[in-house]
Amino acid sequence: MIGLDGLEPSLVGALLAAGELPNLARLVSGGGLARVATTYPAQTPVAWSTFATGTNPGGHGIFDFLRRDPRTYLPDSGLNRYEQKNPLLPPRAVNQRRGTPVWERLSEAGVTSTVLRCPCTYPPDRPRGRMLSGMGVPDLRGGFGTGTFYSSDESVAARESENVVRVQGEGDGSVATYLVGPRHPRTRADCRFDITLSPDPARRMLIARSGGSPREFEVREGEWSGWLRVNFRLGPLQSVHGIVRFFLVRIEPTLEFYASPINFDPETPLFPISSPPDYARQLSGTLGPFYTAGMVEDHNGLMNERFGEDAFLAQCDDAWREREAMMLHELDRFDEGLFYCLFDTPDRVQHMLWRFREPEHPANRGRAPDPAFRRAIEEHYRRGDEVVGRVLESVDDRTLLIVLSDHGFGSFRRGFHLNKWLLDRGLLALKAGLEPGPDSGDLLRGVDWDRTRAYAIGLSGLYLNLQGREGRGAVRPEDAEELKTTIARELNRLEDPQEGVVAVRSALTREQVYAGPFVHEAPDLILNYARGYRVSWSSSLGGVAAGGPFEDNTRKWSGDHIIDPALVPGVLLMNRPFRGEGPRLVDLAPTILAALGLPIGDTWEGRSLLS
């Protein structure tokens, strides 16, 4: 099973027709090609959890990257959480994905699995075999990816999901600075790791020295460094280990460089990221250090304009090479059972570079799109095809090969300020004296809960401010259904007045979309956007924007898939004939069981696709 995250069916079809995907073409001729129905919402952690468990999100509990605490309204990771039962015990990570993954069913039958980087496997399951966790593994600061930008310009301010450190030369020309590490568990202050830099303008490089490994290394202008292993001391007997890379933007006249999010060191991770626990260490010993954070590709550095597209693609290339090396290493010792490896990079490249396909995209306003990146997305599709070619070398006539993308892709041109729309209709209220916009803040901090009936946070929908569930609920339970129906009716076929087109195709109640034991954790209403639209950046973070309910998306994150799932199906290919009419992600786990000669049972929603 090879996952190529986010492949868009129309692009796959065009490249196949042009003869640019020869290895996928072999699968089409030997088995078939189909579009596969994705999940509500069409989101990577949601979709791959449905693949793994054979259930809709109501059966596995993953509905979004974020979930809110109804008591406090504050957001938290929707993928995992941490709990500490008493102060004398260390905290432990808990996977929010529930349900029974296919590798657990296989383990019960004595069948081994090798699972590399499947989303929502942090902390890892314990299959018979090996697992390396994927999306959900945080960086060392606990986020999805917090980098640090260093500059000698005192006017530089921090942007989204980053730290800024100002650097200044010493009398001998050296620069003393530090890495921003995890927060100290007792004082909550940022831990630091000291680094001394010696700029060499003549050679356009820095020499970095520290107590890490290696003790000294070079960082050349316009290039990424190798990995630096670092150690943040929390106390006499306690420390946290990480790995980090650097990118030197320029050395003069202003010194500017970037430190990647600090990843868990695979040899000594803060929390388990593999099963068996020492598997990550073994991989690192064989292949060298590698990215462990769930969001590998450093999109924030590009979105914040700390480096350009060339640097972003170079980092994506390094991540791809690491993943392919893992895949080939494990394929060499794989004999039977389930083998799974996910390549996330196509998804990230499309998010960041879709604007180069559309000269009129709002993100290009004021700048001509560089033609050098016009076909960067197609290049990653071809690279995925090359990976499939390498895998085909390990496939014999008894092997079922599945290639799957979890959803498709499209343009993100306009954002919908859902919270502003709710405010305009009197369904959400701000505290006295606050106006929409920066004054009201994000994370719902400006909301007057006593006068608010509905609110939005996250990417997929909205919640009612329900009495008995929310900390300061204002909607009586007996009024909830009528309110949901009213809001859904007003959102259904909602038009963008500036563009004169439908922006929201439909709004569905969670009961219309989901079934299972965890439906109560889903948003009360799920919005299905038209092509080119998505919830705005502001509303996704619990903000209430000023102005109208729609705005142009001018960020470099210019492509997306959080729209009506019917518009962004995934892609499914196999090397054997399969049922190509109406396949769904929930059908893949039963298909794997059937291929390995095991009964499917009646607890999964899907059915085998094998003819």
PLY file of the C-alpha trace (Angstrom):
ply
format ascii 1.0
element vertex 611
property float x
property float y
property float z
element edge 610
property int vertex1
property int vertex2
end_header
0.00 0.00 0.00
1.58 3.27 -1.17
-0.10 6.51 -0.17
0.43 9.58 -2.34
-1.34 12.25 -0.31
-3.63 14.62 -2.16
-3.32 13.50 -5.79
-6.01 15.23 -7.82
-7.84 12.84 -10.22
-8.03 15.32 -13.08
-4.26 15.90 -12.97
-3.58 12.18 -12.77
-5.83 11.64 -15.80
-4.13 14.36 -17.83
-0.63 13.11 -17.00
-1.61 9.52 -17.81
-3.01 10.64 -21.15
0.25 12.46 -21.86
2.30 9.34 -21.07
4.03 11.00 -18.12
3.08 8.40 -15.47
4.28 5.10 -16.99
4.25 3.10 -13.77
0.75 4.16 -12.80
-0.23 3.30 -16.38
1.02 -0.26 -15.73
-1.37 -0.47 -12.79
-4.25 0.85 -14.88
-3.67 -1.79 -17.55
-3.17 -4.62 -15.05
-5.89 -3.73 -12.60
-7.66 -0.43 -12.85
-8.08 3.22 -11.90
-10.99 4.79 -10.04
-11.98 7.83 -8.08
-12.51 7.01 -4.43
-14.99 8.81 -2.20
-13.26 10.69 0.59
-14.50 11.77 4.03
-16.44 14.65 5.57
-14.34 16.77 5.71
-11.83 15.91 2.98
-8.91 16.30 5.35
-5.74 14.22 5.63
-6.00 13.01 9.27
-9.73 12.36 8.90
-9.39 10.47 5.63
-6.43 8.28 6.55
-8.11 7.39 9.86
-11.13 6.21 7.87
-8.81 4.20 5.61
-7.19 2.55 8.63
-10.32 1.75 10.62
-12.89 1.08 7.90
-15.32 3.49 9.57
-16.61 7.00 9.01
-15.30 9.70 11.40
-18.19 9.00 13.77
-16.59 5.62 14.34
-13.00 6.77 14.89
-13.43 10.24 16.39
-11.11 12.30 14.14
-13.08 15.23 12.68
-10.46 17.96 12.20
-6.91 19.01 13.04
-8.44 20.99 15.91
-11.08 20.23 18.48
-12.41 22.64 21.04
-12.87 22.06 24.75
-16.60 22.83 25.16
-16.07 23.92 28.75
-13.46 26.59 27.90
-14.06 27.04 24.13
-10.28 26.83 23.67
-8.88 24.76 20.80
-6.52 21.84 21.16
-5.09 19.21 18.85
-7.77 16.99 17.41
-5.23 14.22 16.80
-3.76 13.51 20.24
-3.67 14.78 23.80
-1.52 14.49 26.91
-2.62 13.34 30.32
-0.90 13.17 33.69
-2.84 11.21 36.29
-0.82 12.58 39.18
2.16 14.94 39.61
4.50 12.08 40.52
4.03 10.34 37.17
5.31 11.63 33.81
2.71 12.73 31.25
1.77 10.35 28.49
0.53 10.92 24.97
-2.91 9.59 24.04
-4.05 8.99 20.46
-7.44 10.59 19.77
-8.07 8.17 16.89
-10.19 5.30 18.05
-11.76 2.42 16.19
-9.85 -0.72 15.30
-7.16 -0.19 12.65
-6.59 -2.85 10.03
-3.11 -3.69 11.35
-4.66 -4.61 14.71
-7.05 -7.02 12.98
-4.07 -8.49 11.15
-2.09 -8.84 14.37
-4.94 -10.79 15.95
-4.67 -13.22 13.03
-0.88 -13.52 13.37
-0.15 -11.38 10.28
2.67 -8.82 10.42
2.50 -5.19 9.29
5.07 -2.55 8.43
3.43 0.88 8.68
5.47 3.97 7.81
4.10 7.42 8.63
0.34 6.85 8.52
-1.45 9.90 9.99
-3.00 9.60 13.44
-0.59 6.92 14.66
0.90 9.02 17.46
1.47 7.63 19.91
1.93 4.47 17.84
-0.28 1.43 17.89
1.44 -1.84 18.71
0.96 -4.05 15.70
2.70 -7.33 15.12
5.57 -5.85 13.11
6.82 -2.26 12.90
5.27 1.19 12.92
6.72 4.69 12.58
4.27 7.44 13.56
3.16 10.06 11.04
1.00 13.18 11.11
0.21 13.97 14.71
3.78 13.83 16.01
4.45 17.38 17.29
7.65 19.34 17.17
9.63 19.71 20.40
7.52 22.73 21.42
4.31 20.76 21.05
3.02 22.39 17.84
2.53 21.34 14.23
5.71 23.19 13.22
7.24 26.22 14.95
10.40 27.49 13.26
12.67 30.35 14.35
13.81 33.28 12.22
17.08 35.04 13.14
17.84 38.55 11.93
20.13 41.46 12.73
17.29 43.79 11.70
15.64 45.01 14.92
12.37 45.81 13.14
11.60 42.16 12.29
8.49 40.87 14.08
7.25 37.31 14.55
4.68 36.01 12.08
2.41 32.99 12.19
3.69 29.93 14.10
7.25 31.14 14.49
9.72 32.66 16.92
12.01 35.59 16.09
15.47 36.01 17.62
17.54 39.13 16.97
21.25 38.52 16.47
24.12 40.92 16.98
27.84 40.47 16.35
30.39 40.47 19.16
33.68 42.36 19.11
35.49 39.40 17.50
32.88 39.16 14.74
31.15 36.10 16.19
27.41 35.94 16.94
26.17 34.37 20.16
22.59 33.14 19.91
20.37 30.22 20.88
17.70 27.79 19.81
14.25 28.21 21.34
13.40 24.85 22.89
10.47 23.36 24.79
8.87 25.13 27.70
10.17 24.09 31.11
7.45 21.93 32.72
7.69 23.79 36.04
8.57 27.41 35.20
6.95 27.45 31.68
9.94 29.50 30.49
11.49 28.65 27.12
14.50 26.36 27.39
17.50 27.46 25.35
20.41 25.80 23.58
23.41 28.07 22.98
25.04 28.38 19.56
27.95 30.56 18.43
28.13 31.61 14.79
31.15 32.84 12.86
30.10 34.59 9.65
32.41 34.24 6.66
31.16 36.80 4.11
33.88 35.98 1.60
32.67 32.39 1.33
28.98 33.28 1.87
28.64 30.96 4.83
28.44 30.60 8.60
30.38 28.26 10.83
28.18 27.15 13.74
29.61 25.82 16.99
27.70 24.36 19.92
27.59 21.55 22.42
25.49 19.51 20.00
26.48 16.94 17.42
28.33 17.77 15.28
30.15 20.32 17.42
30.99 22.41 14.36
29.34 22.59 10.94
28.92 24.91 7.98
25.75 26.63 6.78
26.08 27.98 3.24
24.02 30.82 1.83
20.95 29.57 -0.01
21.34 26.02 1.30
19.96 23.82 4.07
22.41 22.46 6.58
22.59 18.88 7.74
21.01 17.81 11.01
22.26 19.16 14.33
21.50 17.05 17.41
20.74 19.23 20.45
20.04 18.66 24.14
17.86 20.95 26.28
18.55 20.48 29.98
15.50 20.68 32.23
17.32 19.80 35.42
20.27 17.84 36.82
18.89 14.47 35.68
16.43 15.47 32.98
16.93 16.63 29.41
15.07 16.69 26.11
16.74 15.76 22.82
15.95 17.12 19.38
17.29 17.59 15.87
17.22 20.77 13.80
18.34 22.14 10.42
19.29 25.65 9.34
18.83 27.68 6.18
21.07 30.72 5.60
19.02 33.35 3.76
21.77 35.96 3.51
24.92 36.89 5.34
25.06 40.59 4.51
24.20 43.41 4.66
21.60 41.95 7.06
22.33 38.57 8.61
19.22 36.38 8.25
18.86 32.66 8.78
16.13 30.21 9.69
16.00 27.24 12.06
13.50 24.52 11.25
11.01 23.33 13.84
12.96 21.18 16.29
12.02 17.55 15.69
12.10 14.75 18.21
15.45 12.99 17.93
14.52 9.53 16.58
17.24 7.99 18.73
15.83 9.44 21.98
12.31 10.82 21.34
10.50 12.68 24.10
7.49 10.37 23.68
7.32 7.07 21.79
7.06 7.54 18.02
7.54 3.95 16.92
6.63 0.38 17.71
8.64 -1.39 18.96
9.85 1.68 20.88
13.45 1.29 19.69
12.45 0.94 16.01
12.94 4.69 15.33
16.40 4.46 16.89
17.25 1.47 14.70
16.12 3.33 11.58
18.21 6.35 12.55
21.22 4.15 13.16
20.86 2.67 9.68
19.72 5.68 7.65
20.87 8.63 9.75
18.66 11.23 11.48
15.35 11.99 9.80
12.28 14.21 10.15
9.98 12.89 12.85
7.43 15.74 13.10
4.07 14.94 11.54
4.12 18.01 9.28
7.48 17.46 7.61
7.44 20.04 4.83
8.22 23.50 6.24
5.30 25.43 4.75
5.27 28.07 7.49
8.74 29.29 6.54
7.54 29.88 2.98
4.16 31.32 4.00
5.92 33.78 6.32
8.30 34.65 3.46
11.39 33.75 5.46
12.69 31.87 2.43
11.52 31.36 -1.13
10.04 28.58 -3.23
13.46 27.19 -4.18
14.34 26.64 -0.51
10.91 25.13 0.20
11.24 22.68 -2.68
14.80 21.80 -1.65
13.54 20.92 1.83
10.67 18.91 0.29
13.26 17.06 -1.79
15.25 16.15 1.32
12.09 14.93 3.07
11.13 12.84 0.04
14.60 11.25 -0.13
14.38 10.33 3.56
10.97 8.73 3.09
12.02 6.80 -0.01
15.12 5.51 1.78
12.91 4.24 4.62
10.57 2.60 2.17
13.31 0.80 0.27
15.05 -0.26 3.47
11.87 -1.89 4.74
10.87 -3.35 1.39
14.21 -5.18 1.29
13.22 -7.17 4.38
9.47 -7.44 3.74
8.18 -10.91 2.89
4.51 -11.10 3.75
1.64 -9.27 5.44
0.82 -5.57 5.05
3.32 -2.95 3.94
2.21 0.71 4.06
4.20 3.86 3.32
2.83 7.39 2.91
4.39 10.21 0.90
2.89 13.49 2.17
4.85 15.88 -0.02
2.44 16.12 -3.01
-0.21 17.53 -0.66
2.11 20.19 0.80
3.48 21.25 -2.59
-0.04 21.73 -3.93
-1.05 23.80 -0.90
1.88 26.16 -1.40
2.36 26.27 -5.18
-1.12 25.98 -6.68
-1.05 29.73 -7.42
1.56 29.15 -10.13
-1.08 27.29 -12.13
-3.40 30.31 -12.04
-1.92 33.69 -13.06
-5.09 35.46 -11.82
-5.04 33.85 -8.37
-5.34 36.53 -5.62
-2.08 35.27 -4.11
-0.29 36.49 -7.24
-1.59 40.04 -6.89
1.26 42.49 -7.23
3.73 39.88 -8.41
4.04 37.88 -11.59
4.12 34.13 -10.91
7.52 32.69 -11.67
7.18 30.33 -14.67
9.91 28.12 -13.19
7.31 26.76 -10.75
4.47 26.38 -13.23
4.77 22.59 -13.33
6.22 21.93 -9.87
3.06 20.06 -8.90
3.20 17.81 -11.96
6.86 17.13 -11.20
5.86 15.68 -7.82
3.20 13.52 -9.47
5.93 12.15 -11.72
8.12 11.59 -8.69
5.31 9.62 -7.09
5.14 7.56 -10.25
8.86 6.82 -9.92
8.30 5.60 -6.36
5.61 3.25 -7.63
8.12 1.99 -10.19
10.58 1.17 -7.41
7.85 -0.67 -5.52
6.86 -2.67 -8.60
10.35 -4.16 -8.56
9.41 -5.84 -5.26
6.00 -7.08 -6.41
5.47 -10.66 -7.49
2.38 -12.41 -8.85
1.06 -13.05 -5.33
1.26 -9.41 -4.25
-1.60 -6.95 -4.28
-0.29 -3.42 -4.83
-2.61 -0.54 -3.91
-1.79 3.09 -4.67
-4.13 5.55 -2.97
-4.61 9.26 -2.52
-6.93 10.24 0.31
-8.53 13.22 -1.43
-8.13 15.45 -4.46
-7.15 19.10 -4.72
-8.12 22.49 -6.07
-7.67 26.23 -5.87
-8.28 28.27 -2.71
-9.14 31.77 -3.96
-11.72 33.11 -1.50
-12.21 32.65 2.24
-15.56 32.70 4.06
-15.59 34.51 7.42
-18.04 32.18 9.09
-17.85 33.88 12.48
-18.46 37.28 10.86
-21.48 35.82 9.05
-22.80 34.56 12.40
-22.16 37.99 13.95
-24.06 39.77 11.17
-27.08 37.55 11.85
-27.09 38.06 15.58
-26.05 34.48 16.25
-22.66 35.49 17.69
-21.94 38.54 19.85
-18.77 40.33 20.88
-18.01 41.71 24.30
-19.03 45.32 24.90
-16.70 47.80 23.27
-15.09 45.33 20.86
-15.31 45.59 17.09
-14.74 42.85 14.51
-11.15 42.55 13.37
-7.88 42.57 15.32
-9.60 44.17 18.32
-11.67 41.03 18.91
-8.63 38.71 18.86
-8.56 35.06 17.91
-9.33 31.84 19.81
-12.86 33.23 20.44
-11.44 35.51 23.15
-13.66 38.45 22.22
-16.94 36.51 22.21
-19.74 37.39 24.63
-20.97 33.89 25.41
-24.15 34.95 27.18
-25.42 36.42 23.90
-23.88 33.89 21.47
-25.85 31.01 19.99
-23.34 29.62 17.47
-19.60 29.91 16.79
-16.89 28.46 14.55
-13.38 27.21 15.13
-11.44 24.72 13.04
-11.77 23.93 9.34
-14.90 21.84 9.06
-17.99 23.47 10.58
-19.64 25.27 13.47
-20.92 24.55 16.95
-24.00 25.60 18.87
-23.40 27.28 22.22
-25.43 24.58 23.92
-26.51 24.64 27.55
-25.20 21.68 29.52
-22.37 21.11 27.04
-20.57 24.44 26.56
-19.17 26.21 29.58
-21.54 29.18 29.17
-24.20 27.74 26.92
-27.02 30.00 25.74
-29.05 27.58 23.58
-31.57 25.37 25.33
-31.36 21.69 24.26
-35.00 21.76 23.17
-34.21 24.62 20.75
-31.08 23.08 19.23
-32.63 21.20 16.30
-34.68 24.15 15.11
-31.63 26.42 15.34
-29.46 23.98 13.37
-32.14 23.70 10.71
-32.44 27.48 10.45
-28.69 28.06 10.15
-28.32 25.23 7.62
-31.14 26.65 5.49
-29.52 30.10 5.40
-26.09 28.68 4.53
-27.38 26.30 1.87
-26.44 27.61 -1.60
-25.04 30.80 -0.03
-23.67 33.13 -2.73
-20.57 35.30 -2.77
-22.05 38.65 -3.88
-18.74 39.90 -5.29
-18.25 36.92 -7.57
-21.92 36.12 -8.16
-21.44 32.39 -7.58
-22.46 29.87 -4.95
-19.76 29.66 -2.25
-21.38 27.21 0.19
-22.98 24.29 -1.60
-24.65 22.90 1.51
-24.61 22.75 5.30
-25.40 19.39 6.87
-26.08 18.38 10.43
-23.60 15.97 11.96
-26.33 13.34 12.17
-26.78 13.56 8.40
-23.07 12.93 7.84
-21.79 10.66 10.62
-22.78 7.51 12.47
-21.10 5.78 15.38
-20.16 6.22 19.03
-18.26 9.52 18.61
-20.78 11.59 16.61
-21.32 13.81 19.66
-17.73 15.08 19.32
-18.28 16.43 15.78
-19.25 20.00 14.86
-23.01 20.49 14.94
-23.04 21.64 11.31
-20.59 20.71 8.53
-20.15 23.18 5.66
-19.47 21.97 2.13
-17.79 24.70 0.09
-17.74 25.20 -3.67
-14.53 25.06 -5.68
-12.25 27.98 -4.94
-13.71 28.58 -1.47
-12.83 27.54 2.07
-13.39 28.74 5.62
-11.24 31.83 6.17
-7.99 31.84 8.09
-9.62 34.08 10.69
-12.62 31.87 11.44
-10.55 28.69 11.49
-8.66 30.15 14.47
-11.74 31.49 16.22
-11.44 35.07 14.99
-14.20 37.49 13.98
-13.05 39.44 10.93
-13.99 42.97 9.94
-15.67 43.79 6.64
-17.85 41.49 4.60
-18.19 37.75 4.99
-15.82 36.97 2.09
-12.22 37.94 1.35
-9.57 37.10 -1.22
-6.99 34.54 -0.15
-3.70 36.33 -0.80
-1.50 33.93 1.14
0.99 31.61 -0.50
-1.12 28.71 0.83
-3.14 28.91 -2.36
-4.52 25.43 -2.93
-6.79 23.35 -0.71
-9.28 20.50 -0.45
-11.54 21.43 2.50
-14.53 21.76 0.19
-17.51 19.60 -0.64
-16.03 16.07 -0.55
-17.95 15.18 -3.71
-15.70 17.64 -5.58
-12.36 16.23 -4.35
-12.39 12.43 -4.53
-9.12 10.61 -4.14
-7.41 8.30 -6.63
-7.26 4.51 -6.35
-5.14 2.15 -8.46
-4.46 -1.57 -8.07
-2.50 -4.17 -9.97
-5.52 -6.51 -9.93
-9.04 -5.99 -11.26
-11.29 -4.45 -8.64
-14.77 -3.07 -8.25
-14.39 0.38 -9.74
-17.95 1.59 -9.24
-18.34 3.76 -6.18
-15.26 2.79 -4.11
-14.92 4.57 -0.76
-12.07 4.96 1.70
-13.98 2.72 4.13
-13.60 -0.11 1.59
-9.79 -0.24 1.73
-9.33 -1.96 5.09
-11.80 -4.75 4.17
-10.00 -5.08 0.82
-6.68 -5.61 2.61
-8.21 -8.28 4.87
-9.73 -10.04 1.88
-6.43 -9.95 -0.02
-4.74 -11.68 2.92
-7.45 -14.34 3.13
-9.03 -13.11 6.36
-12.74 -12.70 7.13
-14.01 -9.14 7.08
-16.75 -9.57 9.66
-19.72 -7.26 10.08
-18.24 -4.51 12.28
-16.76 -2.46 9.44
-18.77 -0.23 7.17
-16.92 -1.04 3.97
-16.65 -4.11 1.80
-13.88 -5.62 -0.27
-13.23 -4.08 -3.68
-11.61 -7.21 -5.07
-13.47 -8.81 -7.96
0 1
1 2
2 3
3 4
4 5
5 6
6 7
7 8
8 9
9 10
10 11
11 12
12 13
13 14
14 15
15 16
16 17
17 18
18 19
19 20
20 21
21 22
22 23
23 24
24 25
25 26
26 27
27 28
28 29
29 30
30 31
31 32
32 33
33 34
34 35
35 36
36 37
37 38
38 39
39 40
40 41
41 42
42 43
43 44
44 45
45 46
46 47
47 48
48 49
49 50
50 51
51 52
52 53
53 54
54 55
55 56
56 57
57 58
58 59
59 60
60 61
61 62
62 63
63 64
64 65
65 66
66 67
67 68
68 69
69 70
70 71
71 72
72 73
73 74
74 75
75 76
76 77
77 78
78 79
79 80
80 81
81 82
82 83
83 84
84 85
85 86
86 87
87 88
88 89
89 90
90 91
91 92
92 93
93 94
94 95
95 96
96 97
97 98
98 99
99 100
100 101
101 102
102 103
103 104
104 105
105 106
106 107
107 108
108 109
109 110
110 111
111 112
112 113
113 114
114 115
115 116
116 117
117 118
118 119
119 120
120 121
121 122
122 123
123 124
124 125
125 126
126 127
127 128
128 129
129 130
130 131
131 132
132 133
133 134
134 135
135 136
136 137
137 138
138 139
139 140
140 141
141 142
142 143
143 144
144 145
145 146
146 147
147 148
148 149
149 150
150 151
151 152
152 153
153 154
154 155
155 156
156 157
157 158
158 159
159 160
160 161
161 162
162 163
163 164
164 165
165 166
166 167
167 168
168 169
169 170
170 171
171 172
172 173
173 174
174 175
175 176
176 177
177 178
178 179
179 180
180 181
181 182
182 183
183 184
184 185
185 186
186 187
187 188
188 189
189 190
190 191
191 192
192 193
193 194
194 195
195 196
196 197
197 198
198 199
199 200
200 201
201 202
202 203
203 204
204 205
205 206
206 207
207 208
208 209
209 210
210 211
211 212
212 213
213 214
214 215
215 216
216 217
217 218
218 219
219 220
220 221
221 222
222 223
223 224
224 225
225 226
226 227
227 228
228 229
229 230
230 231
231 232
232 233
233 234
234 235
235 236
236 237
237 238
238 239
239 240
240 241
241 242
242 243
243 244
244 245
245 246
246 247
247 248
248 249
249 250
250 251
251 252
252 253
253 254
254 255
255 256
256 257
257 258
258 259
259 260
260 261
261 262
262 263
263 264
264 265
265 266
266 267
267 268
268 269
269 270
270 271
271 272
272 273
273 274
274 275
275 276
276 277
277 278
278 279
279 280
280 281
281 282
282 283
283 284
284 285
285 286
286 287
287 288
288 289
289 290
290 291
291 292
292 293
293 294
294 295
295 296
296 297
297 298
298 299
299 300
300 301
301 302
302 303
303 304
304 305
305 306
306 307
307 308
308 309
309 310
310 311
311 312
312 313
313 314
314 315
315 316
316 317
317 318
318 319
319 320
320 321
321 322
322 323
323 324
324 325
325 326
326 327
327 328
328 329
329 330
330 331
331 332
332 333
333 334
334 335
335 336
336 337
337 338
338 339
339 340
340 341
341 342
342 343
343 344
344 345
345 346
346 347
347 348
348 349
349 350
350 351
351 352
352 353
353 354
354 355
355 356
356 357
357 358
358 359
359 360
360 361
361 362
362 363
363 364
364 365
365 366
366 367
367 368
368 369
369 370
370 371
371 372
372 373
373 374
374 375
375 376
376 377
377 378
378 379
379 380
380 381
381 382
382 383
383 384
384 385
385 386
386 387
387 388
388 389
389 390
390 391
391 392
392 393
393 394
394 395
395 396
396 397
397 398
398 399
399 400
400 401
401 402
402 403
403 404
404 405
405 406
406 407
407 408
408 409
409 410
410 411
411 412
412 413
413 414
414 415
415 416
416 417
417 418
418 419
419 420
420 421
421 422
422 423
423 424
424 425
425 426
426 427
427 428
428 429
429 430
430 431
431 432
432 433
433 434
434 435
435 436
436 437
437 438
438 439
439 440
440 441
441 442
442 443
443 444
444 445
445 446
446 447
447 448
448 449
449 450
450 451
451 452
452 453
453 454
454 455
455 456
456 457
457 458
458 459
459 460
460 461
461 462
462 463
463 464
464 465
465 466
466 467
467 468
468 469
469 470
470 471
471 472
472 473
473 474
474 475
475 476
476 477
477 478
478 479
479 480
480 481
481 482
482 483
483 484
484 485
485 486
486 487
487 488
488 489
489 490
490 491
491 492
492 493
493 494
494 495
495 496
496 497
497 498
498 499
499 500
500 501
501 502
502 503
503 504
504 505
505 506
506 507
507 508
508 509
509 510
510 511
511 512
512 513
513 514
514 515
515 516
516 517
517 518
518 519
519 520
520 521
521 522
522 523
523 524
524 525
525 526
526 527
527 528
528 529
529 530
530 531
531 532
532 533
533 534
534 535
535 536
536 537
537 538
538 539
539 540
540 541
541 542
542 543
543 544
544 545
545 546
546 547
547 548
548 549
549 550
550 551
551 552
552 553
553 554
554 555
555 556
556 557
557 558
558 559
559 560
560 561
561 562
562 563
563 564
564 565
565 566
566 567
567 568
568 569
569 570
570 571
571 572
572 573
573 574
574 575
575 576
576 577
577 578
578 579
579 580
580 581
581 582
582 583
583 584
584 585
585 586
586 587
587 588
588 589
589 590
590 591
591 592
592 593
593 594
594 595
595 596
596 597
597 598
598 599
599 600
600 601
601 602
602 603
603 604
604 605
605 606
606 607
607 608
608 609
609 610
